[in-house]
Amino acid sequence: MSRGAALLAVYILLRGSDGTVLKALQKAGAATQAAAGPEVISFCNVFFFSSLVCGLVMLTLHRKSVIAGLPMLSAADRGLLVLQSFSGFFLGPVAFFLALNRLTVTQQTLLFSLGIPFSALAAHLLLRERLPRAFLPSCALLIAGLLLASQPQMVQSTMVRLDPIGAVWALIGVVAFGFSGLLNRRVSQRGLGAGFSVGLSSLAAAAVFGMIALVVYGPGHFFYLRDWWVLGVIGGYAMVITLGSQWSLMQAYVRFEVSRISFWAPLTIVVAIGEAWLLLGEELQARGVLGAALILLAVAIVQIEAAASTPAARPASNF
């Protein structure tokens, strides 16, 4: 139990650090360009390496099931995997990156919390899953929190407003990740494990990111050959954030029920906002803190109800 709790804590820390690490890379890249250097950070090279590393490791771990299952894939299975790869491993990450390029980590984190009610509503409409009884009050709390936190704030005598283009990209990301979750459930129902849903999908996305980078930026875009770039992009984001969070989540699923993990996962919001304040110097004001608290309360209400209505038996892990 203590090992499982530690793995769950690692997942929360790493997933909550996603936006902070990516924002730091974007700032370092912008500083390089401002000093008349090349454009060294884009969604192409960042997600090329993160998808490549994650895909190779997941395929290695599940190589036997993938090799055995590939010849038996039906046309419907292949279609599901293509859609899931595009939605969750290409469009979602691109929207995440472009939103973060125009928003603060705090703004982006709060907007992406809309993915929780969107996923529940989409599952209800498309998969006929039952909505939680607390769905409507939790949505009201979440929207109130977002409206409160998104009000323009004075930061060092400058009015910080929500960038509309960044907000649009965030909403695209919410929809993309939400549909990816639904597609992942369909993939799991067809008996296709993480080697297919994560391994193959990640490698397919890496191939697309690589081709875009070669066409738009050229081969030099992959390696800037500076310590901060190599350690940040390959070591920090690809190896630690992407692969580390995926591995720790897999291990947590082996030891805990899905409801337990879902109950604690919203703490990633707290980690993201706290790290943005501590490491990136983003201002925390009363309205933003109160808005984030309302969002966490909204999520907690739904998760508590889900945990109370879930049978005690642990479900079989897909990993």
Residue, then its C-alpha position, 0 to 999 in steps of 0.5 A: m500500500s505504501r509503495g502504491a501511494a508513493l507511485l500515485a504521488v509520483y504520478i500526481l507530481l509529474r503530471g502536474s509538472d507538465g505545463t511548468v516544464l513545457k512553459a520553461l522550455q518555451k521561455a528558454g526558446a523565446a530567449t534564444q530567438a530574442a538573442a538572434g538565435p534559431e527557433v529551437i522549441s516547437f511542438c514538433n521537436v518536443f512531442f517528437f521526442s516525448s512520443l518516440v520515447c514513450g512509444l518505444v518503451m511501451l512497445t518493448l514492454h508489451r511486444k509479445s501481445v502486440i506481435a501476436g495481436l497485429p495480424m488479428l486487427s480488424a478494419a474497425d480496430r485499425g480505425l479506432l487506433v488511428l482516431q485515438s492516435f490523432s485525437g490524444f497523441f497529436l491534436g491534444p498535445v499540439a493544442f496543449f502546447l499552443a494554448l500554453n504559448r499564449l496563456t500562463v500555466t495557471q490559466q491553462t490548468l484551470l481551462f483544461s479542468l473543463g475536460i472533466p465534465f466534458s468527458a463525463l457528458a460525452a461518455h453519457l451521450l456516446l457510450r450511454e454511461r450514467l452521469p453522476r448525480a452531482f454532475l450539475p452542481s459540480c458543473a456550476l461550481l466549476i464554471a463559477g470557479l473558472l469565471l472567477a479565476s479568469q477575471p483580469q488581474m493586476v500583476q506588477s501594475t499590468m492588467v493580465r487578461l485571458d488571451p482569446i486565441g489561447a483559450v480557443w486552443a485550450l478548448i480544442g485540447v479539452v475536446a481532443f483529450g476527451f474524445s481520446g479517452l472515449l476512444n481508449r475505452r473502446v480500444s480496451q473493450r476490444g481487448l487491445g492493451a497499452g502496447f496498441s493504445v499507447g505504444l503504437s499510437s505514440l510512435a505514429a504521432a512521433a512519425v507525424f511530428g518528425m515529418i512536420a519538423l523536417v519539412v518546416y524547420g529542417p533536420g537541425h531543429f531536432f538537436y540544438l546541442r545546448d545543455w538546457w535543450v538536451l536535458g530539458v527536451i529529451g531528459g526532462y520532458a520526454m524521459v521524466i514527464t511523459l514516460g515517468s507519468q505514464w509508467s507511474l500511472m500504470q503501476a498505480y493501476v496495478r495497486f489501486e482501484v480506478s476510483r481511488i486514482s480518479f479521486w486523487a488525480p485532481l491534485t495535479i491542479v494544485v501541483a501545477i498552480g503551485e509550481a507555476w508560482l514557485l518556479l515561474g514567478e506567476e502571481l497568485q491573487a485571491r480571485g485565482v486561488l478562490g476560483a481554483a478552490l471552487i474547481l477542486l471542490a467541484v471535482a471532489i464532489v463528483q469523485i467522492e460520489a464515484a468512489a462511494s458507488t464503486p464496488a470494493a473489488r479491484p478491476a483487472s488492469n489493462f496494463 
